[in-house]
Amino acid sequence: MDQYLSTKISELAEEDRPREKLLLKGRSALTDAELIAILIGSGTRTMSAVDLSRMILRNVNHDLSALARLSVKDLMKFKGIGEAKAISIVSAMELGRRRKDQEPPVKYKISSSKDAYDLMRPELYDEVVEYFYLILLTRSNHVIKKQLISQGGTAGTVVDPKMVFKIAMEHMAQSIILVHNHPSGSTTPSEQDKRLTERLVRIGRDLDLAVVDHLIYSDHGYFSFADEGIL
């Protein structure tokens, strides 16, 4: 398939080549003019889309910031640039500006059991039935996601280990924290809590996917299996 496309590039009109080049080599391989040519789609009778794009760039001294300041009417002054093409360029420049202005989301990092407790408080505060969550972590303990595993009644909830590790592996987690609440307010782990924790820790060890803690949440505090040294 790649060989076929590579052969065809040399046979295409220049205005069509940037699209094929992007498919073959990726977006970073294209020049600014080639990217603009993809936006405008076609040139004129005497000028290809790439040449028309080069002319526009020369007019702004190859300064993309200057290009972004041009209005639809400014762009329409170039022969071969109608309203639709001008709108395409302006829209692309505006998307680029918005992406630049948008700050990447800060990933929450877990450094202690208290961090995990605080992270889960919005999900579990004032809940009157039991929920079981996973906190999925990267290798550096940044949070990938909080994932609800099961919901039960006031006395407990059922947890399927297969589902726990399926979700963890789907999100490429390096480790996980187990969290469930006790609607009664007690933070004392039940025998069932202990058996489940032991089982999940054992499975995680076999899969090289560590269970680094299990928190029992209440609105007034928590119990950490890791802090108590019983993982």
C-alpha positions as CSV (number, residue, x, y, z in Angstrom):
1,M,0.0,0.0,0.0
2,D,2.8,2.4,0.9
3,Q,4.7,1.7,-2.2
4,Y,1.6,2.3,-4.3
5,L,1.0,5.7,-2.7
6,S,4.7,6.6,-3.0
7,T,4.6,5.9,-6.7
8,K,1.5,7.9,-7.2
9,I,2.8,11.1,-5.5
10,S,5.0,11.8,-8.4
11,E,2.1,11.5,-10.8
12,L,-0.2,13.8,-9.0
13,A,-0.6,17.6,-9.6
14,E,1.4,19.5,-7.0
15,E,-1.7,20.9,-5.3
16,D,-2.7,17.3,-4.4
17,R,0.6,16.1,-3.1
18,P,0.4,17.5,0.4
19,R,-2.5,15.3,1.3
20,E,-0.6,12.1,0.2
21,K,2.6,13.3,1.9
22,L,0.7,13.7,5.2
23,L,-0.7,10.2,4.9
24,L,2.7,8.7,4.1
25,K,5.1,10.7,6.3
26,G,2.9,12.4,8.9
27,R,1.9,16.0,9.6
28,S,5.4,17.1,10.8
29,A,6.9,16.4,7.4
30,L,4.8,19.1,5.7
31,T,6.0,22.7,5.3
32,D,3.8,25.6,6.4
33,A,2.9,26.2,2.7
34,E,1.8,22.5,2.2
35,L,-0.4,22.6,5.3
36,I,-2.1,25.8,4.1
37,A,-2.5,24.2,0.7
38,I,-4.5,21.4,2.3
39,L,-6.7,24.0,3.9
40,I,-7.4,25.8,0.7
41,G,-7.7,22.7,-1.4
42,S,-6.9,24.2,-4.8
43,G,-5.0,27.1,-6.5
44,T,-5.7,29.0,-9.7
45,R,-5.2,28.2,-13.4
46,T,-1.7,29.4,-13.3
47,M,-0.7,28.7,-9.7
48,S,-1.0,25.5,-7.6
49,A,-2.4,25.5,-4.1
50,V,1.2,25.1,-2.7
51,D,2.5,28.1,-4.8
52,L,-0.5,30.2,-3.7
53,S,0.2,29.3,-0.1
54,R,3.9,30.2,-0.5
55,M,2.8,33.6,-1.9
56,I,0.6,34.3,1.1
57,L,3.4,33.3,3.4
58,R,5.9,35.6,1.6
59,N,3.5,38.4,2.1
60,V,3.6,38.0,5.9
61,N,7.4,37.3,5.9
62,H,6.6,33.7,6.7
63,D,5.4,34.8,10.1
64,L,2.4,32.6,11.2
65,S,1.5,35.0,13.9
66,A,1.1,37.7,11.3
67,L,-0.9,35.3,9.1
68,A,-3.2,34.7,12.1
69,R,-3.9,38.4,12.4
70,L,-5.3,38.6,8.8
71,S,-9.0,38.8,8.5
72,V,-11.2,37.0,5.9
73,K,-11.3,40.3,3.9
74,D,-7.5,40.6,4.1
75,L,-7.0,37.0,2.7
76,M,-9.5,37.5,0.0
77,K,-7.2,40.2,-1.5
78,F,-5.0,37.4,-2.7
79,K,-6.0,36.1,-6.2
80,G,-7.3,32.6,-5.8
81,I,-8.5,33.0,-2.3
82,G,-12.3,33.3,-2.1
83,E,-14.4,33.6,1.0
84,A,-14.6,29.8,1.7
85,K,-10.8,29.4,1.5
86,A,-10.2,32.5,3.6
87,I,-12.6,31.2,6.3
88,S,-10.8,27.9,6.3
89,I,-7.4,29.6,7.0
90,V,-8.9,32.0,9.7
91,S,-10.6,29.0,11.4
92,A,-7.4,27.0,11.5
93,M,-5.4,29.9,12.9
94,E,-8.0,30.4,15.6
95,L,-7.9,26.7,16.6
96,G,-4.2,27.0,16.9
97,R,-4.5,30.1,19.1
98,R,-7.0,28.4,21.4
99,R,-4.8,25.3,21.7
100,K,-1.8,27.5,22.6
101,D,-3.9,29.4,25.2
102,Q,-5.3,26.2,26.8
103,E,-3.3,25.0,29.7
104,P,-2.8,21.2,29.9
105,P,-4.7,19.7,32.8
106,V,-2.6,19.2,35.9
107,K,-2.4,15.6,36.9
108,Y,-3.0,14.9,40.5
109,K,-0.2,13.0,42.2
110,I,-0.7,10.6,45.1
111,S,2.1,10.9,47.6
112,S,0.3,9.6,50.7
113,S,-2.9,7.9,51.8
114,K,-4.2,11.3,52.7
115,D,-3.9,12.4,49.1
116,A,-6.0,9.4,48.0
117,Y,-8.6,10.1,50.7
118,D,-8.9,13.8,49.6
119,L,-9.1,12.7,46.0
120,M,-12.1,10.4,46.7
121,R,-13.9,12.8,49.1
122,P,-16.1,14.4,46.3
123,E,-17.3,10.9,45.2
124,L,-17.9,9.4,48.6
125,Y,-18.9,12.2,51.0
126,D,-22.4,11.7,52.5
127,E,-23.1,8.5,50.6
128,V,-25.5,6.1,52.3
129,V,-24.6,3.0,50.3
130,E,-21.3,1.3,49.7
131,Y,-19.2,2.0,46.6
132,F,-15.9,0.4,45.5
133,Y,-13.5,2.5,43.4
134,L,-10.1,2.1,41.8
135,I,-7.6,4.9,41.6
136,L,-5.4,4.1,38.5
137,L,-1.9,5.4,38.7
138,T,1.1,6.0,36.4
139,R,4.6,4.8,37.3
140,S,5.2,8.2,38.9
141,N,1.9,7.9,40.9
142,H,0.0,10.5,38.9
143,V,-3.7,9.7,38.7
144,I,-4.9,8.3,35.4
145,K,-8.5,7.9,36.4
146,K,-10.9,7.3,39.3
147,Q,-13.1,4.3,38.3
148,L,-16.2,3.0,40.0
149,I,-16.2,-0.8,40.1
150,S,-19.4,-1.6,42.0
151,Q,-22.2,-0.2,44.1
152,G,-24.0,-2.1,46.8
153,G,-26.2,-1.5,49.8
154,T,-25.6,-0.3,53.3
155,A,-23.9,-3.5,54.3
156,G,-21.5,-4.2,51.4
157,T,-20.8,-4.5,47.7
158,V,-19.5,-7.3,45.5
159,V,-16.2,-6.9,43.7
160,D,-15.1,-9.0,40.8
161,P,-11.2,-9.2,40.7
162,K,-11.3,-9.9,36.9
163,M,-13.1,-6.6,36.4
164,V,-10.6,-4.7,38.6
165,F,-7.5,-5.9,36.7
166,K,-9.2,-5.7,33.3
167,I,-9.9,-2.0,33.8
168,A,-6.4,-1.4,35.2
169,M,-4.8,-3.0,32.2
170,E,-7.0,-1.3,29.7
171,H,-5.8,2.1,31.0
172,M,-2.2,1.0,31.1
173,A,-2.0,1.6,34.9
174,Q,1.2,0.8,36.6
175,S,-0.4,0.5,40.1
176,I,-3.8,0.8,41.7
177,I,-5.3,2.0,45.0
178,L,-8.5,0.3,46.2
179,V,-11.1,2.5,47.9
180,H,-14.4,1.7,49.4
181,N,-16.6,3.5,51.9
182,H,-18.4,2.3,55.0
183,P,-21.7,4.1,55.2
184,S,-21.8,3.3,59.0
185,G,-18.9,5.6,59.5
186,S,-16.7,2.8,60.9
187,T,-13.2,2.6,59.4
188,T,-12.4,-0.8,60.8
189,P,-11.8,-3.4,58.1
190,S,-14.1,-6.4,58.1
191,E,-12.8,-9.9,57.5
192,Q,-14.2,-9.8,54.0
193,D,-12.3,-6.5,53.4
194,K,-9.1,-8.3,54.5
195,R,-9.6,-11.4,52.4
196,L,-10.5,-9.3,49.3
197,T,-7.4,-7.1,49.8
198,E,-5.1,-10.2,50.2
199,R,-6.6,-11.7,47.0
200,L,-6.2,-8.6,44.9
201,V,-2.7,-7.9,46.2
202,R,-1.7,-11.5,45.2
203,I,-3.3,-11.3,41.7
204,G,-1.7,-7.9,41.2
205,R,1.7,-9.3,42.1
206,D,1.4,-12.1,39.6
207,L,0.4,-9.5,36.9
208,D,3.2,-7.1,37.9
209,L,0.5,-4.5,38.6
210,A,0.9,-3.5,42.3
211,V,-2.0,-2.8,44.7
212,V,-0.3,0.0,46.7
213,D,-3.1,0.6,49.2
214,H,-6.7,-0.1,50.1
215,L,-8.5,2.8,51.8
216,I,-11.7,2.4,53.9
217,Y,-13.4,5.7,53.6
218,S,-15.7,7.5,56.1
219,D,-16.7,11.2,56.1
220,H,-14.6,11.6,59.3
221,G,-11.5,9.7,58.5
222,Y,-10.1,6.6,56.8
223,F,-8.2,3.4,57.3
224,S,-5.2,2.7,55.1
225,F,-3.9,-0.9,54.7
226,A,-0.6,0.4,53.6
227,D,-0.2,2.8,56.5
228,E,-1.0,-0.1,58.9
229,G,1.5,-2.4,57.2
230,I,-1.0,-5.1,56.4
231,L,-0.9,-5.1,52.6
